[in-house]
Amino acid sequence: MRTLVRLIAVAALSLGIGLGAAACDHRSTATNDTGDRVEKALEQANLRDVNVDFDKDANVVHLKGKVNSADQKQQAERIAETAVGTSGKVLNELTVAGMDEDRVETADDQIKNRLTDAVNTNERLADQSIDFYVNNGVVTVTGEVETQAQKDQISQLVKGTPGVKDFANELTISKGKTARKPSRR
């Protein structure tokens, strides 16, 4: 009788683990579907040179690469926004062929320097771990801060910086531990 009870317990446990794994797998597939939907929609529109990076933690689709015209850049963004719907955000970091890439890179460097300088001169933010990635005027903020107020302050700082077209604030809140910045420059 004990053997039968143990056998039933092992079978029930195995079934529970199997169902739990299947449920977790379904969630990760649903998350991956966002990036896949965008890629398929862009491919159907013959925009195969657009690279799609999906940040599942921030729920942000980054469009990267080079297109032939400003119209294609806008078309790619519209297609991606339609595919994503209200479930995430699209950041259009595409470069238009023929644009002066040195000029774009210089503008991106200027934006990054402005943001870094603003953080370094702010008493509340200077000792936080905050990094800026800028591509074609689109800013991605990463790192860690101590409070939601600091995260919100960074959002306002980025929004108010000249040259910023769009941004994603992917900062995390340290939840009690002290976030220290890496050495900059």
Helices and strands as residue ranges (DSSP letters): H 2-44, E 50-55, E 60-67, H 70-84, G 85-87, E 89-92, E 95-96, H 101-120, E 129-135, E 138-145, H 148-159, E 166-169, E 172-173
